[in-house]
Amino acid sequence: MNLGKEARRLYLEENFNCAEASWLGMANDLSKDEKAFGCRLAGGFGGGLACGSVCGALAGAVMGLGLFLGREPGQPRADKLREVTKQLGEAFAKEFGSINCSEIKPNDDGYRARCADFVEFCVNKAAELVDVSLEDDLDCG
């Protein structure tokens, strides 16, 4: 399954916001309850924190990075998560010119089609970064 395409579908066809769709794309293998919990957490990130700040699609994908690379209470800092989050943000800015919703979201009725591009890109890139990171961790030398 192409996670980015599924996230795009969730955004366009099931009316999830950009952050929720990105989170759900990354959380594909979780239980229904786990997906729902993350979706509730992601909701406020939609529309760039509802004020045009950091793109919600990017924020939801970063939540997905945390799912795979984050830490639990009592564990050391998740340096790999920070590194991969930076890579995702840089790739997004390179592709779209900014990470801020107010600078990249069209101001017309067709904005959802463009924002779907952001969702799909974020989920595909985040999944790629997770795959590479987990491969690195499993490398036996």
N, CA, C and O atoms as a MOPAC input file, in Angstrom:
PM7 MOZYME 1SCF
protein

 N      0.83900 1    -1.18300 1     0.00000 1
 C      0.00000 1     0.00000 1     0.00000 1
 C      0.88700 1     1.25100 1     0.00000 1
 O      1.86500 1     1.32800 1     0.74300 1
 N      0.54100 1     2.20300 1    -0.82200 1
 C      1.22800 1     3.48400 1    -0.83300 1
 C      0.61700 1     4.36100 1     0.25900 1
 O     -0.51700 1     4.82400 1     0.13300 1
 N      1.36900 1     4.58200 1     1.31900 1
 C      0.84700 1     5.31300 1     2.47700 1
 C      0.46400 1     6.74400 1     2.13100 1
 O     -0.53400 1     7.25900 1     2.63400 1
 N      1.24700 1     7.38500 1     1.27800 1
 C      0.94800 1     8.76200 1     0.89000 1
 C     -0.35900 1     8.86900 1     0.12500 1
 O     -1.14800 1     9.78500 1     0.35600 1
 N     -0.58500 1     7.94300 1    -0.77500 1
 C     -1.84100 1     7.95500 1    -1.54600 1
 C     -3.04100 1     7.69700 1    -0.63600 1
 O     -4.10000 1     8.30000 1    -0.81400 1
 N     -2.87600 1     6.80000 1     0.34000 1
 C     -3.96200 1     6.54100 1     1.27900 1
 C     -4.23400 1     7.78300 1     2.13300 1
 O     -5.39400 1     8.11900 1     2.37400 1
 N     -3.19700 1     8.45700 1     2.58700 1
 C     -3.37700 1     9.68700 1     3.36500 1
 C     -4.07200 1    10.75600 1     2.52300 1
 O     -4.94900 1    11.46700 1     3.01200 1
 N     -3.68100 1    10.86200 1     1.27500 1
 C     -4.32100 1    11.80500 1     0.34400 1
 C     -5.81600 1    11.48500 1     0.22400 1
 O     -6.65300 1    12.38700 1     0.26100 1
 N     -6.14400 1    10.20600 1     0.08200 1
 C     -7.53700 1     9.78600 1    -0.02600 1
 C     -8.31800 1    10.15400 1     1.24200 1
 O     -9.44200 1    10.64900 1     1.16500 1
 N     -7.71700 1     9.90900 1     2.39100 1
 C     -8.37300 1    10.25300 1     3.65100 1
 C     -8.66000 1    11.74700 1     3.72600 1
 O     -9.71500 1    12.16700 1     4.20100 1
 N     -7.72200 1    12.53100 1     3.25800 1
 C     -7.87900 1    13.98500 1     3.27300 1
 C     -8.98200 1    14.43600 1     2.31100 1
 O     -9.84900 1    15.22900 1     2.67900 1
 N     -8.94300 1    13.93100 1     1.09000 1
 C     -9.87500 1    14.39100 1     0.06200 1
 C    -11.26200 1    13.75400 1     0.15400 1
 O    -12.26900 1    14.41700 1    -0.09700 1
 N    -11.31500 1    12.48600 1     0.51000 1
 C    -12.58100 1    11.77000 1     0.44300 1
 C    -13.28000 1    11.58100 1     1.78200 1
 O    -14.50000 1    11.42500 1     1.82700 1
 N    -12.52100 1    11.59500 1     2.87200 1
 C    -13.13400 1    11.33900 1     4.17900 1
 C    -13.11400 1    12.56500 1     5.08100 1
 O    -13.48100 1    12.50200 1     6.25400 1
 N    -12.68000 1    13.67900 1     4.50900 1
 C    -12.76600 1    14.97900 1     5.17400 1
 C    -11.94000 1    15.11300 1     6.45300 1
 O    -12.28100 1    15.90700 1     7.33000 1
 N    -10.86700 1    14.35000 1     6.56400 1
 C     -9.92500 1    14.58500 1     7.64900 1
 C     -9.13500 1    15.84100 1     7.32100 1
 O     -8.95000 1    16.16400 1     6.14800 1
 N     -8.66900 1    16.55100 1     8.33600 1
 C     -7.82100 1    17.69000 1     8.02600 1
 C     -6.42500 1    17.19000 1     7.66700 1
 O     -6.14100 1    15.99700 1     7.77500 1
 N     -5.56600 1    18.09700 1     7.24500 1
 C     -4.24500 1    17.72500 1     6.73500 1
 C     -3.40500 1    16.97300 1     7.77600 1
 O     -2.75300 1    15.98100 1     7.45100 1
 N     -3.42300 1    17.44300 1     9.01300 1
 C     -2.62800 1    16.80500 1    10.06600 1
 C     -3.18100 1    15.42800 1    10.41100 1
 O     -2.42600 1    14.47100 1    10.58200 1
 N     -4.49400 1    15.33700 1    10.51100 1
 C     -5.12100 1    14.04700 1    10.81400 1
 C     -4.82300 1    13.02900 1     9.71900 1
 O     -4.49200 1    11.87900 1    10.01000 1
 N     -4.94000 1    13.44600 1     8.46600 1
 C     -4.69200 1    12.54400 1     7.34200 1
 C     -3.23600 1    12.07300 1     7.32100 1
 O     -2.96200 1    10.90300 1     7.05700 1
 N     -2.31100 1    12.98400 1     7.59700 1
 C     -0.89600 1    12.59000 1     7.62900 1
 C     -0.64100 1    11.60700 1     8.75900 1
 O      0.04100 1    10.59900 1     8.57200 1
 N     -1.18700 1    11.89900 1     9.92900 1
 C     -1.02800 1    10.98300 1    11.06700 1
 C     -1.58600 1     9.60300 1    10.71800 1
 O     -0.92300 1     8.58600 1    10.92600 1
 N     -2.80600 1     9.57700 1    10.18800 1
 C     -3.43100 1     8.29900 1     9.87200 1
 C     -2.65400 1     7.54400 1     8.80000 1
 O     -2.59700 1     6.31500 1     8.82900 1
 N     -2.05800 1     8.26300 1     7.85900 1
 C     -1.22100 1     7.60700 1     6.86200 1
 C     -0.01400 1     6.92700 1     7.48500 1
 O      0.37700 1     5.83600 1     7.07000 1
 N      0.56800 1     7.56900 1     8.47300 1
 C      1.73900 1     7.00400 1     9.15000 1
 C      1.35400 1     5.89400 1    10.12500 1
 O      2.16200 1     5.01000 1    10.40800 1
 N      0.12700 1     5.93600 1    10.63800 1
 C     -0.31300 1     5.01300 1    11.69100 1
 C     -1.07000 1     3.81700 1    11.12400 1
 O     -1.86000 1     3.19100 1    11.83100 1
 N     -0.83900 1     3.50400 1     9.88700 1
 C     -1.59800 1     2.48600 1     9.16900 1
 C     -1.71800 1     1.15600 1     9.91600 1
 O     -2.76700 1     0.51500 1     9.85400 1
 N     -0.68200 1     0.73500 1    10.61000 1
 C     -0.67500 1    -0.58000 1    11.25400 1
 C     -1.20200 1    -0.57500 1    12.68900 1
 O     -1.21400 1    -1.61600 1    13.34600 1
 N     -1.63200 1     0.57000 1    13.17100 1
 C     -2.13600 1     0.63500 1    14.54400 1
 C     -3.57600 1     0.15100 1    14.63400 1
 O     -4.27300 1     0.01900 1    13.62700 1
 N     -4.00100 1    -0.10900 1    15.85800 1
 C     -5.39300 1    -0.49800 1    16.08800 1
 C     -6.31000 1     0.70200 1    15.85100 1
 O     -5.85000 1     1.84200 1    15.79100 1
 N     -7.57800 1     0.44200 1    15.72100 1
 C     -8.56900 1     1.49500 1    15.52300 1
 C     -8.51200 1     2.51000 1    16.66600 1
 O     -8.56700 1     3.71500 1    16.42100 1
 N     -8.40500 1     2.04200 1    17.89700 1
 C     -8.35800 1     2.94000 1    19.05800 1
 C     -7.08600 1     3.78000 1    19.06800 1
 O     -7.12500 1     4.96600 1    19.39700 1
 N     -5.96900 1     3.17500 1    18.71300 1
 C     -4.70700 1     3.92400 1    18.66300 1
 C     -4.75000 1     4.98800 1    17.57500 1
 O     -4.29600 1     6.11300 1    17.78500 1
 N     -5.29100 1     4.63900 1    16.41700 1
 C     -5.43800 1     5.62300 1    15.34300 1
 C     -6.32700 1     6.77400 1    15.78800 1
 O     -6.01700 1     7.94000 1    15.54000 1
 N     -7.43100 1     6.44300 1    16.44600 1
 C     -8.37300 1     7.46500 1    16.89900 1
 C     -7.72200 1     8.39600 1    17.92000 1
 O     -7.92300 1     9.60900 1    17.86600 1
 N     -6.95300 1     7.84700 1    18.83700 1
 C     -6.27500 1     8.66900 1    19.84200 1
 C     -5.31300 1     9.64000 1    19.17300 1
 O     -5.31700 1    10.83100 1    19.48300 1
 N     -4.48900 1     9.14000 1    18.25900 1
 C     -3.55400 1     9.99900 1    17.53900 1
 C     -4.26600 1    11.03800 1    16.69200 1
 O     -3.81400 1    12.17800 1    16.59100 1
 N     -5.37200 1    10.65100 1    16.08700 1
 C     -6.14900 1    11.58100 1    15.27100 1
 C     -6.67200 1    12.73300 1    16.13400 1
 O     -6.66100 1    13.88700 1    15.70600 1
 N     -7.12300 1    12.42000 1    17.33400 1
 C     -7.57900 1    13.48300 1    18.24900 1
 C     -6.42300 1    14.41900 1    18.59100 1
 O     -6.60700 1    15.63500 1    18.65600 1
 N     -5.24400 1    13.86500 1    18.80900 1
 C     -4.07600 1    14.69100 1    19.12000 1
 C     -3.66500 1    15.55300 1    17.92800 1
 O     -3.25700 1    16.70100 1    18.10400 1
 N     -3.77100 1    15.01100 1    16.73100 1
 C     -3.33400 1    15.71000 1    15.52300 1
 C     -4.28300 1    16.82100 1    15.10300 1
 O     -3.86200 1    17.77300 1    14.44500 1
 N     -5.53800 1    16.72100 1    15.46500 1
 C     -6.56800 1    17.61700 1    14.95000 1
 C     -6.24500 1    19.09400 1    15.02200 1
 O     -6.52800 1    19.82500 1    14.07200 1
 N     -5.67100 1    19.55200 1    16.09800 1
 C     -5.37500 1    20.97000 1    16.26900 1
 C     -4.24200 1    21.49100 1    15.41400 1
 O     -4.05900 1    22.70300 1    15.29200 1
 N     -3.48200 1    20.59200 1    14.82200 1
 C     -2.37600 1    21.02200 1    13.96300 1
 C     -2.83700 1    21.40800 1    12.55400 1
 O     -2.09100 1    22.04400 1    11.80900 1
 N     -4.07000 1    21.02300 1    12.18700 1
 C     -4.58300 1    21.30900 1    10.85600 1
 C     -4.61300 1    22.80500 1    10.57000 1
 O     -4.85400 1    23.61900 1    11.46200 1
 N     -4.36500 1    23.15000 1     9.30900 1
 C     -4.37200 1    24.55500 1     8.92000 1
 C     -3.23300 1    25.34000 1     9.53200 1
 O     -3.35500 1    26.54100 1     9.77600 1
 N     -2.12500 1    24.66100 1     9.78100 1
 C     -0.96800 1    25.35300 1    10.35800 1
 C     -1.26900 1    25.86600 1    11.75500 1
 O     -1.12000 1    27.05500 1    12.03800 1
 N     -1.69600 1    24.95800 1    12.62600 1
 C     -2.11100 1    25.29300 1    13.99400 1
 C     -3.31200 1    26.23800 1    13.97500 1
 O     -3.49700 1    27.05400 1    14.87700 1
 N     -4.11500 1    26.10800 1    12.93300 1
 C     -5.32300 1    26.92400 1    12.72500 1
 C     -5.01800 1    28.40400 1    12.55000 1
 O     -5.91700 1    29.24000 1    12.62900 1
 N     -3.74200 1    28.73200 1    12.30900 1
 C     -3.37700 1    30.14500 1    12.14200 1
 C     -2.36100 1    30.35900 1    11.02600 1
 O     -1.80700 1    31.45100 1    10.89700 1
 N     -2.11100 1    29.33400 1    10.22100 1
 C     -1.19900 1    29.48400 1     9.09900 1
 C      0.26300 1    29.28300 1     9.43600 1
 O      1.13400 1    29.64100 1     8.64300 1
 N      0.54800 1    28.71500 1    10.59700 1
 C      1.92900 1    28.46200 1    10.99400 1
 C      2.42000 1    27.17700 1    10.31000 1
 O      2.11200 1    26.95700 1     9.13900 1
 N      3.15500 1    26.35000 1    10.99700 1
 C      3.73100 1    25.14200 1    10.40400 1
 C      2.63400 1    24.28900 1     9.76500 1
 O      1.61500 1    24.00100 1    10.39200 1
 N      2.85100 1    23.89500 1     8.52500 1
 C      1.90100 1    23.10000 1     7.75700 1
 C      1.40900 1    21.90500 1     8.57500 1
 O      2.20800 1    21.15900 1     9.14100 1
 N      0.09500 1    21.73200 1     8.63000 1
 C     -0.48600 1    20.62700 1     9.38300 1
 C     -0.10700 1    19.27300 1     8.83400 1
 O      0.06600 1    18.32500 1     9.60000 1
 N      0.02600 1    19.16100 1     7.52200 1
 C      0.44600 1    17.88600 1     6.93300 1
 C      1.82900 1    17.50700 1     7.44600 1
 O      2.09300 1    16.34200 1     7.74300 1
 N      2.69500 1    18.48300 1     7.54600 1
 C      4.03800 1    18.25900 1     8.07300 1
 C      3.98100 1    17.88900 1     9.55400 1
 O      4.67700 1    16.97400 1     9.99400 1
 N      3.16400 1    18.58700 1    10.31300 1
 C      3.03700 1    18.30200 1    11.75400 1
 C      2.51100 1    16.88800 1    11.98800 1
 O      3.01800 1    16.17500 1    12.85500 1
 N      1.50400 1    16.47900 1    11.22600 1
 C      0.96800 1    15.12600 1    11.38000 1
 C      1.99100 1    14.06300 1    11.03200 1
 O      2.05800 1    13.02200 1    11.68600 1
 N      2.79100 1    14.32200 1    10.00200 1
 C      3.84600 1    13.37700 1     9.62400 1
 C      4.93500 1    13.31600 1    10.69200 1
 O      5.50400 1    12.25200 1    10.93800 1
 N      5.22600 1    14.44100 1    11.32300 1
 C      6.20900 1    14.43800 1    12.41500 1
 C      5.68400 1    13.60100 1    13.58300 1
 O      6.44900 1    12.89100 1    14.23600 1
 N      4.38500 1    13.68700 1    13.84100 1
 C      3.80500 1    12.79900 1    14.85600 1
 C      4.04000 1    11.33900 1    14.47200 1
 O      4.34200 1    10.50600 1    15.32700 1
 N      3.90000 1    11.03900 1    13.18800 1
 C      4.15800 1     9.68500 1    12.71400 1
 C      5.60900 1     9.26700 1    12.88600 1
 O      5.89700 1     8.11100 1    13.19500 1
 N      6.52400 1    10.21100 1    12.68600 1
 C      7.94000 1     9.90900 1    12.94700 1
 C      8.13000 1     9.51900 1    14.41100 1
 O      8.86200 1     8.58200 1    14.72900 1
 N      7.46100 1    10.25100 1    15.28600 1
 C      7.55500 1     9.95200 1    16.71500 1
 C      7.03100 1     8.57300 1    17.05700 1
 O      7.53200 1     7.91700 1    17.97000 1
 N      6.02900 1     8.13900 1    16.32700 1
 C      5.48200 1     6.80100 1    16.54100 1
 C      6.56900 1     5.74700 1    16.39500 1
 O      6.62200 1     4.79100 1    17.16800 1
 N      7.42400 1     5.92100 1    15.41500 1
 C      8.45900 1     4.92800 1    15.13600 1
 C      9.80600 1     5.21500 1    15.79800 1
 O     10.54800 1     4.29000 1    16.12800 1
 N     10.11700 1     6.48900 1    15.99100 1
 C     11.46600 1     6.84300 1    16.43800 1
 C     11.48700 1     7.59000 1    17.76700 1
 O     12.56000 1     7.93000 1    18.26500 1
 N     10.33500 1     7.84700 1    18.33600 1
 C     10.26000 1     8.61000 1    19.57500 1
 C     10.64800 1     7.78400 1    20.79400 1
 O     10.92600 1     6.58800 1    20.70400 1
 N     10.65600 1     8.45200 1    21.91300 1
 C     11.03900 1     7.78800 1    23.15600 1
 C      9.83400 1     7.65000 1    24.07100 1
 O      8.80300 1     8.29600 1    23.88300 1
 N      9.99100 1     6.81400 1    25.03500 1
 C      8.99500 1     6.66600 1    26.09400 1
 C      9.55200 1     7.33300 1    27.34200 1
 O     10.76200 1     7.53100 1    27.44700 1
 N      8.68100 1     7.68500 1    28.29500 1
 C      9.16600 1     8.31900 1    29.52800 1
 C     10.29000 1     7.48800 1    30.16600 1
 O     10.20700 1     6.26400 1    30.26900 1
 N     11.31800 1     8.18700 1    30.58000 1
 C     12.45800 1     7.53800 1    31.21700 1
 C     13.55700 1     7.13100 1    30.25000 1
 O     14.65300 1     6.77100 1    30.67900 1
 N     13.28500 1     7.18200 1    28.96300 1
 C     14.31100 1     6.84300 1    27.98200 1
 C     15.12700 1     8.08400 1    27.64400 1
 O     14.66800 1     9.20600 1    27.85600 1
 N     16.34700 1     7.88700 1    27.11500 1
 C     17.16100 1     9.04000 1    26.69700 1
 C     16.51900 1     9.79000 1    25.54000 1
 O     15.61900 1     9.27600 1    24.87600 1
 N     16.98300 1    10.99700 1    25.30600 1
 C     16.47300 1    11.81700 1    24.19300 1
 C     16.50700 1    11.03900 1    22.89000 1
 O     17.39100 1    10.21200 1    22.66200 1
 N     15.55100 1    11.31200 1    22.05900 1
 C     15.42700 1    10.62300 1    20.77700 1
 C     16.16200 1    11.42100 1    19.69800 1
 O     15.54500 1    12.10200 1    18.87900 1
 N     17.48600 1    11.32200 1    19.71700 1
 C     18.29700 1    12.09800 1    18.77300 1
 C     17.99200 1    11.74400 1    17.32500 1
 O     18.00400 1    12.62400 1    16.46400 1
 N     17.72300 1    10.48600 1    17.04000 1
 C     17.39900 1    10.07400 1    15.67100 1
 C     16.10100 1    10.74800 1    15.22000 1
 O     15.98700 1    11.15800 1    14.06400 1
 N     15.12700 1    10.86500 1    16.11800 1
 C     13.87400 1    11.53800 1    15.78300 1
 C     14.13300 1    12.99500 1    15.42900 1
 O     13.58500 1    13.49800 1    14.44800 1
 N     14.94400 1    13.66600 1    16.19600 1
 C     15.25900 1    15.07000 1    15.91100 1
 C     15.93100 1    15.20400 1    14.54800 1
 O     15.59800 1    16.09700 1    13.76800 1
 N     16.86600 1    14.32300 1    14.27000 1
 C     17.59300 1    14.35500 1    12.99400 1
 C     16.64000 1    14.13200 1    11.81400 1
 O     16.68800 1    14.86100 1    10.82400 1
 N     15.78900 1    13.13600 1    11.92700 1
 C     14.87200 1    12.79700 1    10.83900 1
 C     13.78400 1    13.87000 1    10.68400 1
 O     13.35400 1    14.16100 1     9.56700 1
 N     13.34400 1    14.44900 1    11.79300 1
 C     12.37600 1    15.54900 1    11.72500 1
 C     12.96400 1    16.72300 1    10.95000 1
 O     12.29000 1    17.33200 1    10.11900 1
 N     14.21100 1    17.02900 1    11.22800 1
 C     14.88100 1    18.11000 1    10.50100 1
 C     14.96900 1    17.78300 1     9.01400 1
 O     14.72600 1    18.64800 1     8.17200 1
 N     15.31100 1    16.55300 1     8.69300 1
 C     15.40200 1    16.14600 1     7.28500 1
 C     14.04900 1    16.27900 1     6.59200 1
 O     13.97900 1    16.73800 1     5.45200 1
 N     12.97600 1    15.88000 1     7.27300 1
 C     11.64200 1    15.98900 1     6.68700 1
 C     11.27800 1    17.45000 1     6.44700 1
 O     10.78600 1    17.79500 1     5.37300 1
 N     11.51400 1    18.30100 1     7.42400 1
 C     11.22400 1    19.72400 1     7.26800 1
 C     12.01200 1    20.36200 1     6.14600 1
 O     11.47800 1    21.16800 1     5.38400 1
 N     13.27900 1    20.00400 1     6.04100 1
 C     14.11400 1    20.55100 1     4.97300 1
 C     13.65300 1    20.06900 1     3.60100 1
 O     13.62800 1    20.84300 1     2.64400 1
 N     13.29100 1    18.79300 1     3.50600 1
 C     12.80400 1    18.26200 1     2.23100 1
 C     11.49200 1    18.94000 1     1.83200 1
 O     11.27600 1    19.24100 1     0.65800 1
 N     10.62800 1    19.17700 1     2.80400 1
 C      9.35300 1    19.84100 1     2.53200 1
 C      9.58600 1    21.27200 1     2.04800 1
 O      8.98700 1    21.70500 1     1.06300 1
 N     10.44900 1    21.99500 1     2.73700 1
 C     10.74200 1    23.37900 1     2.34600 1
 C     11.36500 1    23.43400 1     0.95400 1
 O     11.06200 1    24.33300 1     0.17000 1
 N     12.22400 1    22.48400 1     0.65100 1
 C     12.85600 1    22.45100 1    -0.67200 1
 C     11.80500 1    22.18700 1    -1.75300 1
 O     11.84500 1    22.79000 1    -2.82500 1
 N     10.87800 1    21.29500 1    -1.46700 1
 C      9.85600 1    20.92500 1    -2.45100 1
 C      8.80400 1    22.02000 1    -2.65200 1
 O      8.35700 1    22.25400 1    -3.77500 1
 N      8.40700 1    22.69500 1    -1.55300 1
 C      7.26400 1    23.60800 1    -1.62800 1
 C      7.60000 1    25.07400 1    -1.32100 1
 O      6.73400 1    25.94100 1    -1.44400 1
 N      8.83400 1    25.35700 1    -0.92800 1
 C      9.25600 1    26.74200 1    -0.73600 1
 C      9.16200 1    27.26700 1     0.67200 1
 O      9.74700 1    28.30700 1     0.97200 1
 N      8.45100 1    26.59100 1     1.54700 1
 C      8.28800 1    27.01200 1     2.93600 1
 C      7.64400 1    25.86800 1     3.70400 1
 O      7.08500 1    24.94800 1     3.10700 1
 N      7.72500 1    25.92700 1     5.02400 1
 C      6.99400 1    24.96000 1     5.85000 1
 C      5.74700 1    25.59900 1     6.45000 1
 O      4.99700 1    24.93600 1     7.16700 1
 N      5.52000 1    26.86100 1     6.16900 1
 C      4.39800 1    27.58200 1     6.76600 1
 C      3.16700 1    27.55800 1     5.87600 1
 O      3.22300 1    27.92100 1     4.70100 1
 N      2.07300 1    27.13200 1     6.44600 1
 C      0.80100 1    27.02900 1     5.74400 1
 C      0.43200 1    28.34200 1     5.05100 1
 O      0.01900 1    28.33600 1     3.89200 1
 N      0.57600 1    29.44700 1     5.74300 1
 C      0.16500 1    30.73700 1     5.17900 1
 C      0.96500 1    31.12200 1     3.94400 1
 O      0.51000 1    31.94900 1     3.15200 1
 N      2.13900 1    30.54400 1     3.76400 1
 C      2.98400 1    30.86400 1     2.62300 1
 C      2.80800 1    29.90300 1     1.44800 1
 O      3.22100 1    30.21200 1     0.33000 1
 N      2.19600 1    28.73800 1     1.69400 1
 C      2.09000 1    27.73700 1     0.62600 1
 C      0.66300 1    27.35800 1     0.26900 1
 O      0.42400 1    26.84400 1    -0.82300 1
 N     -0.27800 1    27.59500 1     1.14700 1
 C     -1.67500 1    27.21000 1     0.90000 1
 C     -2.34700 1    28.23600 1    -0.00800 1
 O     -2.34700 1    29.42800 1     0.29900 1
 N     -2.91500 1    27.78500 1    -1.11500 1
 C     -3.61800 1    28.72000 1    -1.99200 1
 C     -4.81400 1    29.36400 1    -1.28600 1
 O     -5.46900 1    28.73700 1    -0.45400 1
 N     -5.08100 1    30.59900 1    -1.62500 1
 C     -6.20200 1    31.33200 1    -1.03800 1
 C     -7.41100 1    31.29900 1    -1.95600 1
 O     -7.98100 1    32.33800 1    -2.28700 1
 N     -7.80100 1    30.08600 1    -2.36600 1
 C     -8.97600 1    29.94700 1    -3.22000 1
 C     -9.68200 1    28.64100 1    -2.87800 1
 O     -9.23800 1    27.88700 1    -2.01300 1
 N    -10.76600 1    28.39300 1    -3.55700 1
 C    -11.57100 1    27.20900 1    -3.26900 1
 C    -10.86600 1    25.90100 1    -3.62200 1
 O    -11.28100 1    24.83700 1    -3.16400 1
 N     -9.82300 1    25.96500 1    -4.41800 1
 C     -9.10100 1    24.76500 1    -4.81300 1
 C     -7.97700 1    24.36800 1    -3.87800 1
 O     -7.16000 1    23.51200 1    -4.21600 1
 N     -7.92700 1    24.98200 1    -2.70400 1
 C     -6.79300 1    24.73100 1    -1.80200 1
 C     -6.67500 1    23.26100 1    -1.39200 1
 O     -5.56400 1    22.77800 1    -1.17500 1
 N     -7.79100 1    22.54200 1    -1.28100 1
 C     -7.71600 1    21.14800 1    -0.80300 1
 C     -6.90600 1    20.26900 1    -1.76700 1
 O     -6.18300 1    19.37700 1    -1.32400 1
 N     -7.01800 1    20.50800 1    -3.05200 1
 C     -6.23400 1    19.72900 1    -4.01200 1
 C     -4.74500 1    19.96200 1    -3.79100 1
 O     -3.95700 1    19.01700 1    -3.83500 1
 N     -4.35700 1    21.20300 1    -3.55500 1
 C     -2.93800 1    21.50400 1    -3.31800 1
 C     -2.49000 1    20.95100 1    -1.97100 1
 O     -1.40700 1    20.37700 1    -1.86200 1
 N     -3.31000 1    21.12000 1    -0.96200 1
 C     -2.94200 1    20.60600 1     0.36100 1
 C     -2.83700 1    19.08000 1     0.34800 1
 O     -2.06100 1    18.50800 1     1.11500 1
 N     -3.60300 1    18.42200 1    -0.50800 1
 C     -3.48300 1    16.97000 1    -0.63900 1
 C     -2.08100 1    16.58900 1    -1.12200 1
 O     -1.55000 1    15.54300 1    -0.74800 1
 N     -1.48600 1    17.45200 1    -1.96000 1
 C     -0.09700 1    17.22200 1    -2.38600 1
 C      0.84300 1    17.26200 1    -1.18900 1
 O      1.77200 1    16.46000 1    -1.09400 1
 N      0.59900 1    18.19900 1    -0.27500 1
 C      1.44200 1    18.31200 1     0.92100 1
 C      1.31000 1    17.06300 1     1.78600 1
 O      2.30300 1    16.53400 1     2.28600 1
 N      0.07200 1    16.59800 1     1.95700 1
 C     -0.18500 1    15.40000 1     2.76000 1
 C      0.54500 1    14.20000 1     2.16400 1
 O      1.26500 1    13.48800 1     2.86600 1
 N      0.35500 1    13.98500 1     0.88100 1
 C      0.97200 1    12.82500 1     0.23200 1
 C      2.49600 1    12.89300 1     0.30800 1
 O      3.14600 1    11.89400 1     0.61800 1
 N      3.06400 1    14.05300 1     0.03000 1
 C      4.51700 1    14.20900 1     0.09500 1
 C      5.03000 1    13.90100 1     1.50000 1
 O      5.97800 1    13.13400 1     1.66700 1
 N      4.40400 1    14.49800 1     2.50000 1
 C      4.87600 1    14.33700 1     3.88700 1
 C      4.85600 1    12.88400 1     4.32900 1
 O      5.82100 1    12.40000 1     4.92200 1
 N      3.77900 1    12.19500 1     4.04800 1
 C      3.67200 1    10.80000 1     4.47900 1
 C      4.67200 1     9.92600 1     3.73100 1
 O      5.33300 1     9.08500 1     4.34000 1
 N      4.79200 1    10.11200 1     2.43400 1
 C      5.76400 1     9.30400 1     1.68300 1
 C      7.18900 1     9.56800 1     2.14200 1
 O      7.96500 1     8.62900 1     2.32100 1
 N      7.54300 1    10.83200 1     2.33300 1
 C      8.90800 1    11.16600 1     2.75700 1
 C      9.17300 1    10.68200 1     4.17800 1
 O     10.24400 1    10.14600 1     4.46400 1
 N      8.20200 1    10.86900 1     5.06800 1
 C      8.37700 1    10.41200 1     6.45100 1
 C      8.53800 1     8.89300 1     6.50400 1
 O      9.39300 1     8.38800 1     7.23100 1
 N      7.72900 1     8.17000 1     5.74800 1
 C      7.84100 1     6.70600 1     5.72400 1
 C      9.20700 1     6.27600 1     5.19900 1
 O      9.81300 1     5.33600 1     5.71500 1
 N      9.68300 1     6.97000 1     4.17200 1
 C     11.01400 1     6.68100 1     3.62700 1
 C     12.09600 1     6.91000 1     4.68700 1
 O     12.99800 1     6.08700 1     4.84500 1
 N     12.00400 1     8.01100 1     5.39900 1
 C     12.99300 1     8.32700 1     6.43700 1
 C     12.94900 1     7.31100 1     7.58000 1
 O     13.99000 1     6.93600 1     8.11900 1
 N     11.76000 1     6.87100 1     7.94500 1
 C     11.63000 1     5.84600 1     8.98600 1
 C     12.26800 1     4.55100 1     8.50900 1
 O     13.02800 1     3.92300 1     9.24600 1
 N     11.96400 1     4.15100 1     7.28200 1
 C     12.53500 1     2.91000 1     6.74600 1
 C     14.05500 1     2.94600 1     6.77500 1
 O     14.69100 1     1.97900 1     7.19600 1
 N     14.63700 1     4.04200 1     6.33500 1
 C     16.09700 1     4.17000 1     6.32600 1
 C     16.64100 1     4.14000 1     7.76000 1
 O     17.65100 1     3.48900 1     8.02600 1
 N     15.98900 1     4.82700 1     8.66200 1
 C     16.44000 1     4.86300 1    10.05100 1
 C     16.38900 1     3.49500 1    10.70600 1
 O     17.31300 1     3.10100 1    11.41700 1
 N     15.30900 1     2.77900 1    10.46200 1
 C     15.18700 1     1.44900 1    11.05800 1
 C     16.16500 1     0.47200 1    10.42600 1
 O     16.68100 1    -0.40500 1    11.11900 1
 N     16.43500 1     0.59700 1     9.13300 1
 C     17.45200 1    -0.22400 1     8.49000 1
 C     18.81800 1     0.03700 1     9.11500 1
 O     19.57800 1    -0.89600 1     9.37300 1
 N     19.12600 1     1.31400 1     9.35800 1
 C     20.40400 1     1.68200 1     9.98300 1
 C     20.53400 1     1.04500 1    11.36400 1
 O     21.61000 1     0.57800 1    11.73800 1
 N     19.43400 1     1.02900 1    12.12200 1
 C     19.45200 1     0.46400 1    13.46400 1
 C     19.63200 1    -1.05300 1    13.45000 1
 O     20.16000 1    -1.62700 1    14.40300 1
 N     19.19800 1    -1.69400 1    12.37800 1
 C     19.28400 1    -3.15200 1    12.27800 1
 C     20.55100 1    -3.62700 1    11.57200 1
 O     20.80300 1    -4.82800 1    11.47600 1
 N     21.34700 1    -2.67800 1    11.07700 1
 C     22.55400 1    -3.02700 1    10.35300 1
 C     23.53900 1    -3.71600 1    11.29100 1
 O     23.97200 1    -3.14200 1    12.29000 1
 N     23.87900 1    -4.93200 1    10.96000 1
 C     24.78200 1    -5.72900 1    11.80200 1
 C     26.24800 1    -5.49700 1    11.44500 1
 O     27.12900 1    -6.16500 1    11.98700 1
 N     26.51400 1    -4.57900 1    10.55900 1
 C     27.86800 1    -4.21500 1    10.27000 1
 C     28.40500 1    -4.77000 1     9.03400 1
 O     29.56100 1    -4.51700 1     8.69400 1

